[in-house]
Amino acid sequence: MKVYIVRHGEVATNALKIFNTETEDLNEKGIEQAKELREKIQDISFDIIISSPLIRARHTAEIINSKNIPIQTDERLRERNPESLAGQPYTVTDREDYWNYDSTVTYGTNERVQPFFKRVHDFLDELKTKEYHSVLIVAHSGVSKAFSAYFEGIGDGMFLDRGLKNCEIKEYEL
């Protein structure tokens, strides 16, 4: 099964390098990025689109869905929850440590990397049992980091630079 993962289009906090809030939607640039991606992927056939339930991901999925493919949401594709960090600049954390798989540091009340990756990996393990040929996942940078760990391994455990950019797409074989 081919699995394509897309990161949602830009939101204001991405541009400002601030931790997202759960209710944030795409900005104008994010909408344009999604429209450009729709053109790039129009020749790829998907059996289903599965999106994070967060507004920015669902909105991206709707824009890029030029063939009116069914869109499902799955809670396990939610971004890593920054909780008390939401709305704060990235600089309130050590970004390398924040995305270090082996880190024991907690920032605020955020979700730690290992349980976050586990929930995404549980989603992928379940997806393996389905009989799709091609699936499009629309999610977040953190989710794309978890995909990287699943398909490419944990490696040195440093995931800061292993996430997708806004409306970037990556293909995996599951």
N, C-alpha and C positions, 0 to 999 in steps of 0.2 A: 504494500500500500504506500502510495506517495502521500506525504504529509507536508503541506506548505504552511509555514507560520509567517504571519504579518504582524508587525507592530502598528498600533493605531496611529492616526495622523497627529500632528502637533497640537498641544494644548498650551495655554498661556504659561503654566508653571514649568513646562519643559523648556521654553525659551528663556525663562528667568532663572532656571536651575534651582527650583524650589520643589520640595516634596509635594506630590499631587494630593488633591482631595478626591474623595470617591465620586463626587457629583459633577466633576469638571467635564465639559464637552469640548469638541474640536474648536480651534480658532479658525480664522479665514485661511491661514496658511495650511492648517491641517486638512481642511476641506479640499483645497487645491491639490495637496499631496495625494489624498485618497482618489480624486478624479484622475490624476496622472497614473496612479497604480492600476485603476480600473482598465485603462487603455493598455497598459503593459501586460496584463494577465488575461485579456479577453480571449486568447486562443487556448487557454488551459481549461480543461473540463474538470469540474469538481462534482462529487456526488452529494456533498453536504458542506455547509459552512458552520463551524462551531465557534462561538464568540464568548469572550468574557462578558459577564453581565453588566460591567461598568459602561456608562453612557458613551465615553470616548471610543471604546472598542466596538460597541454595537452600532454607533453612528458610522464608523469606518466600514464595518461589514455591510451596512445598508448601501453605502455609496459605491463600494466596489462590486456589489452583487448585480452585475448587468444582465445576468441570465435568470434572475428570480429563483435561485436555488434556495431550498429551505435553509433557514438560519435557526440554529439551536443555541442556547446559552448553557454554560456549565460553570458553576460556582468555583470549581477547582482552577479555573483560568483567570481568576481575579488577580490583580497585581498584589505583590507583597504589601501588606498593610502597614503603612508608617504610623498609624494611629496618632500619637501625640506629636509626631514630627510633621504632620500635614501642615502645609503653609509656611514652613520654616525653610531657610536656605540649606542647600546641601552641605554647606560648610559647618553646620552644627555637628556633623559626624566626620569621622575619618572614612572617606568613601571607599578606600581599598579594604578597610576592615569591615565596613558595612556589607560589602559583597564578598567577603572571605568565607568560604564554605566551612572552614574549621574554627572561625572566631567564636569566642565565648562571650564577647562583649554584647550587651544589649543597649540600645539607644532608645530612651523613652519607653514606650510600651509596644515597640514594633515587633513584628513577626520575625523570628530568626530564620536564617537562610536554610538550614537543614529541614525543618518542618515544612517550610514553603516549597522547597524542591520536592519533598516527598509527596505533597498533595498534587503537584503537577505531574510527577512520575506515576502516581496512581491513575490519573486521567489517561496518560499514554498507555499504561498497562491494560486498562479497560478498552481503549481504542483498538488495541491489537486484536481483540476478540470480535471486532465488527468486520463485516464483509464489504467494506468500501474499497474502491480502487484509488480514489484521490480525494483528499480532505483538505479544506482550507481552514486554518485556525487564525482567528483575529484576537490578539491579546496585547501584551505589554512587554516592555524591555526586560523586566524581571522574569517574566514567563519565558521569554526567549533565552535567557541565561539558564533557566532550568532545563529547557530543551537541549541546549548545548551540553549540559552535564549528562543528560540521559543518552544522547547520541554520540557524543565525543569524549565522554568520561570527565571525571572530576579534575584530573591533572593536578596542578599545583593548588587548586582550590580558590584561585583568584578569578573572580567573575566580573569585575567592574567593566572591563572592556570586551566582554563576550556577548553583550546584548545587541539587539537590532536597533537601527536608527528609525525615526518616524517613517512609516509606510515602506520600510524595507521588507523584502520577502526572502525567505530561505527555504530550500527544499530538503527534506529528509526522506529516507526509505524506512518504513516501519515493518 
